Amino acid sequence: MYSGLQKFYPGVGLPLPDHFDLEVVLTDNTKKSEESPYHFKIPVSRSHANEKTKELLVMKAVKSGDSILLLKKIVFTPVSTVVEYDYTHPDDQGKQLQGKHAVKLINTHGVEMASGSLSSNVEKNKDKYTNIGRANFSAINEPNGNWTFELVPARGDNIRVEFNI
């Protein structure tokens, strides 16, 4: 027996409409999903979520050696907190770091939140790589105070961006 939770985060190329029916099919054989007796259509509306969503445009960069961390924005929603950032780093003698890093969000009381999921695209420009990243954290009710976003690369020093909400 298996149980699980699947999260989907549409990107820039896949915007969701304000209202739609989400079709869910439960099956143990995806090739025969049409035959499953478990088909559900769930109405989805973002109107209530939009009222409780707060977007904070940070646009703050911190340099550490040859690396730069740019914290672009944070979106607080009722179900998650999404952080968008760019991490530019040296070529490392021809080897891309390709997202081999971790991120943390540290609240005003010093409590660290590890990301639930982390995605990034890598772009190369001359001898530098840029990870265009998106990290998902748990929802934060009533965010305020001094916060820190920390990037922990596979090698090298941690880079911290402090910001105020």
Summary of the structure (lengths in Angstrom):
residues: 165
radius of gyration: 19.1
end to end distance: 43.8
largest distance: 58.1
contacts: 399
relative contact order: 0.18
helix: 7%
strand: 55%
